[in-house]
Amino acid sequence: MPARDTSQQAHDHQVRLYRAMSPEQRSELALRMSDDLRRIAAEGIRTRHPDYSESEVRRALVAVFYGAETAAKVWPGLPVPPP
């Protein structure tokens, strides 16, 4: 499924590059992309809620990725801040 914000030519080139990578390279790329996504999401929470402590940002981030119920189980007794 091609991305809506990428030309077909760019998409095809990107797929060729991914296929040329070793499994280790693809795994490393996936980990970096995952880290980037968490960092960007946390920055979005901080931007929307500059008054949040780092603990609140972390709890809100867990709620975004895993759901509020999971965040509440990880930190019982603490509120789950809205993202």
Secondary structure as UniProt FT lines:
FT   TURN            4..5
FT   HELIX           8..20
FT   HELIX           23..48
FT   TURN            50..51
FT   HELIX           54..66
FT   HELIX           68..74
FT   TURN            76..77
//
